[in-house]
Amino acid sequence: MVKKTIGIIANEIEDSGEKLHHLEVSYLPSGYAKGIELAGGLPFLIPISHQITDVKQYVSMVDKLVLTGGQNVNPVYYQEKAIFPDNLMSHKRDAFEFAIIKEALKQKKPIFGVCRGMQLLNVYFGGSLYQDLSQRSPEPVRHMQAPISSTIPTHLITTKEDSLLRKIYGKETKVNSFHFQAVKRLAQGFEATAQSEDGIIEGIENQNKQIMGVQWHPDFAYTTLEQERRVFDFVVNKL
């Protein structure tokens, strides 16, 4: 049986530190690839590139796309001035990923976004973000947990009836949380399919149910939580 090829957008860093001789590297947290492998898919890493014209060939080589976590999306894309330092953004990554989303839509390839990936999808389709959750009134939910507890679910979400996430996660569950930004204005053509106790949008999908995003990190917790293995299975085999 031919496996589904899942294109995963890698991140990059200019200085990888002493252990890797300070090289510029393309990288991917391994949970994405391992979660896809466990679900029977074939992970295919796509590096960020200045060669925007290559996106057509990249997308043609995969069955589906996964947009991963990472830097803040540049607020210029939703007509705001950044309130955070420039080094928390990647202009090259934004440009490449917007191009690859556009091409995936042309080729009718499903897309799954995780954390930044979900936020990026919302911005691409015309939505906006809270640049920092401190812009909201103080809430009881802590959305940025310590990295050492990455496999531990820390806050409750409620999923929308008849949504893709309801089928995967049930009506309520707990998820991990590693973000200080969030969806503010939801993009047209999308619906919020999961929310936290304080009203933060935690999941989205589009009307034809070929684009789905989650704000938490299944890639961190797939080894310990069955629900996160289920979402990888859904992305590989059903989305």
Secondary structure, 3 states (H helix, E strand, C coil): CCCCEEEEECEEECCCCHHHCCCCEEECCHHHHHHHHHCCCEEEEECCCCCHHHHHHHHHCCCEEEECCCCECCHHHHCCCCCCCHHHECHHHHHHHHHHHHHHHHCCCCEEEECHHHHHHHHHCCCCEECCHHHCCCCCCCCECCHHHCCCCCEEEEECCCCHHHHHHCCEEEECCECCCEECCCCCCEEEEEEECCCCEEEEEECCCCEEEECCCHHHHCCCCHHHHHHHHHHHHCC
